[in-house]
Amino acid sequence: MQKLIIHGSSSDSQLLVGENFENFRNYLPAHKQIIVLTDDKVNSIYGGSFIGFPTVVIGQSEKVKTLETIDAIIEQLITFKAGRGSFLLAVGGGIVCDVGGFVASIYQRGIRFGFISTTLLSQVDASVGGKNGVNHRGFKNMIGVFNQPDFVICDPNMLKTLSQDDLSCGFAEIVKHTLIADANMFNWLEQNVNKAISLEPEAIEKLVFNSVAIKAAIVNKDEKEQGERRKLNLGHTYGHAVEKVMHLSHGKAVSLGLVVAAKLSMKRGLLDKPSYDRIVNLLQKLNLPVEIMGNKQEILEALTMDKKREGNSIHFILMKGIGAVAIESIGIDELKQISL
């Protein structure tokens, strides 16, 4: 097991990569009421490990990431007589972690919480960093807070129950992290892509830890996205719009967003054609899409609601080769000229 610490403004967060999730009791606060939040699929597989804890079960799709779901969870917390001394343990993927962190942050002005991350996507991204939020009228994470969990357990063995599609979604975020800050890991993933896809234990723990380390280092510099943390939005600006319009999974949408960012980077002279080709080829080997088949005009319209927009431009993350990025202002008109 490897540990990392994120130093939040109000508390620190332990990231435990390679820990067996069955050891979760070692990280719970003593003498507290523990309430479990999970989804129906995770509950059917791992529910037996949480017998004896009051449990709230929600659905799995993005459709449950709403204020209506938050209201329903709060009603159950009240039924369980949860107080400010209670602790919420969210067990699941990105949706459960987002919803759980948000609920814990607002219930009775805030209770402590922790995550057991069950998907590759949440282990390398969604459960790490302290962003907790819900969607509003289809727009991603429009309502939310910054608040760090006490701990995040990332058990690679839990990934064995995932579909290939779910794994691909996580790999999109792994590629993103290498493009932001680690050219050597990008090279390693190119050479070991089959080991990654087959979840070879050493390979997957290496990739998860590297991604978490990159994200933790950035969050420690800029917890609330005033500057440096914007780099983590690589592929997400266009990706969120694609996700809303085309109803793709988050990882597939991010893959398309990475291709758009690579094309813009190449157009501005920051990325050469061989590097662009390497990025596209790696995404394809990881079973991720690189071409948009939906309504591109609708996607551009969705971009106008992006949280990073200022006037007629958007803070966009571009690639300075592989392993480094730049935060630049891109006009909406320039984005319209990019095709996939």
ABEGO torsion letter per residue (X at the ends): XBBBBBBBAABBBBBBBGBBAAAAAAABBBGBBBBBBBBAAAAAAAAAAABGBBBBBBBABAAABBAAAAAAAAAAAAAAGBBAABBBBBBEBAAAAAAAAAAAAABGGEBBBBBBBABAAAAAAAABGGBBBBBBGGBBGABBBBBBBABBBBBAAAAAABBAAAAAAAAAAAAAAAAAABAAAAAAAAAAAAAAAAGBAAAAAAAAAAAAAAAAAAAAABAAGABAAAAAABGAAAAAAAAAAAGBBAAAAAAAAAAAAAAAAAAAGABBAAAAAAAAAAAAAAGBBABBABBAAAAAAAAAABAABBEABBBBBBBBEBGBBBBBBBBAAAAAABBX
